[in-house]
Amino acid sequence: MPKMLLDRLGETLRRQQLNLLAAFLSHNLRRFLMNLGILDGFKTYIVAVAMVVAALSQLVGVDLPNFDGHSAGQLLMEGLAILFLRKGIKG
């Protein structure tokens, strides 16, 4: 009987530790994602570079699953347009 009680107590403590760890991690992750001030002014450039890289990889022959419906030339032109438009507006 005492062994079963200790097993249940140990299981409850482990469950509480996991809940506490999950709450701690989710709070810190949420706070980090909300405070992405370090990327201010660079998010558009990151998206444009990702589009250009995806287009160049499609031109080389690498198939990217998320970009299957898009043509490589269209992605390249749109990525460059976003890049230079942002640069012109910012400059």
N, C-alpha and C positions, 0 to 999 in steps of 0.2 A: 504494500500500500504506500509507504513513504517513497519508494522508488518511482511509482507512477506519478505521485504528486510532484516530485523533483523534476521528472521528465516534462510534465506539463508546464511547470514553472520555467524551466529552461527554454522550452519552445516559445512560450509567451514573451520571455525576455528577448529572444532572438528576433521575433516578429516585431517587437517594439523598437529594437535597434535598427532593423531594416526600414521601418516607417520613418524613424528619426533621420536616418541617413538620406532616404529619398526626399524628405521634406527639405533638408538642408541643401542638397544638390539642386533641387528644382528651384528653390528660392535664389540661390547664387547664380544659376544659369539664367533665370528670368531677369535678374538684376543686370547681369552682363549683357544680355541681348537688348535690353532697353537702353543701356548706356553705351551704345556704339558710336560715341562722339569722335573716336579716332578715325572713323571712316567718312566723316563729313567732308563733302566735296570730292570724294574719290569713288563713291558707289557707282556713278554713271560710267566712269572710266573702267571700272572692274567689269561691268556688264558688257561694255563695248569690246574690251579685250577678249572676254569669253566668247563673244560672237565671232570675232575675227579668228581666234584660235580654232573654234569649231568649224568655220568655213575652210580654213587652210587644211585642217585634218581631213575634211570631206574631199577636198581637192586631191589630197595624197592617196585617199582610198580607205581611210579609217571610218567605219560606220559608227556613229554615235546614236544610241537609241532614242534620246529625247529630241534629236534634230532630224529625224527621218523624213518628215514632211516638208522640210525646207531645202531649197536649192542652195548649193555652196556659193554661187555668185550673189544671190539675194542676201544671204547672211553676211557675206563680205562687204557688200555695198552698204547695208544697213548698219553694220558695226562701225565702218569708217565714217558714215554720216553722223551717227551718234557721237563718236569720238570728236570729230572736227566741229560739229555744231556746239557741243558742250565747251570745247576749247574757245570757240568764237564768242559765245555768250559770256563766258567767264573772263576772257581776255580783255 
